[in-house]
């Protein structure tokens, strides 16, 4: 059983409601195998945390970039709070060690585990907000997530990768890239899409995301990186 006290100590936070902290790490599948559990799964907390996270990121970007228009700010925010970034932060703060999953889910790795981590991170933000208020949630996100903006700007992860790839493929190969859904998995509320991007030479790259659009952007970014564009 995970020792959540160790997790709290590592982040210098302390929950008044320990059940709320545990719930943030509890996947629906875990409860299906542990009917004796009295707590709930983390999907409602994830829903709340997503909204809190977006507000915190929006205010941060609004203050940090006073001369930037709302279109670019929206792109910055999308890159800052997306599943990839949230999963990276969750890994950094060792959330993977505390996830409560079914035996089947626990075997998943790679993209599937990243989605679970991103969801748990949002749920944790929601739990902190409920337990300690907005200021505590803001402090947590400010320390662990918001610094990622520097990497996002440096690597231009906020740009529309599909538009950039289309320009490059047309320039180098004289065709327009196309996208194809290679697979989709998971329940309706938590879909995972894998999309391939193709040009004259065939498959350029494939990417994943919680929507077809996110997966297409991921595939386009990987194609750009692979080709050195």
KAQUI-V729376 format. One record per backbone hydrogen bond with DSSP energy under -0.5 kcal/mol. CO is the residue of the C=O (numbers start at 1). NH is the residue of the N-H. If there is no record, write none. Layout:
co: <CO:CO>
nh: <NH:NH>
This chain:
co: <2:3:3:4:5:6:7:8:8:8:9:16:17:17:18:19:20:21:22:23:25:25:26:27:27:28:29:30:30:34:42:43:44:45:46:47:48:49:50:51:52:53:54:55:56:57:58:59:60:61:65:69:70:71:72:73:74:75:76:77:78:82:83:84:85:86:87:88:89:90:91:94:95:95:96:99:100:102:103:104:105:109:110:111:112:113:114:115:116:117:118:119:120:121:122:123:124:125:126:127:128:128:129:133:134:135:136:137:138:139:140:141:141:145:146:147:148:149:150:151:152:152:153:156:159:160:161:162:163:164:165:166:167:168:169:169:169:170:178:180:180:183:185:187:188:192:193:194:194:195:196:197:197:198:199:202:205:207:209:211:212:213:214:215:216:217:218:219:220:221:222:223:224:224:225>
nh: <4:6:7:8:9:10:11:11:12:13:12:18:20:21:22:23:24:25:25:26:27:100:42:30:31:32:33:33:34:37:46:47:48:49:50:51:52:53:54:55:56:57:58:59:60:61:62:63:64:65:68:73:74:75:76:77:78:79:80:81:82:86:87:88:89:90:91:92:93:95:94:97:98:99:99:101:27:106:107:107:108:112:114:115:116:117:118:119:120:121:122:123:124:125:126:127:128:129:130:131:132:133:133:137:138:139:140:141:142:143:144:145:146:148:149:150:152:153:154:155:157:158:156:159:161:164:165:166:167:168:169:170:171:172:173:174:175:174:198:182:196:194:192:190:191:185:209:182:183:207:180:204:205:178:202:199:197:195:193:215:216:217:218:219:220:221:222:223:224:225:226:227:228:229:228>
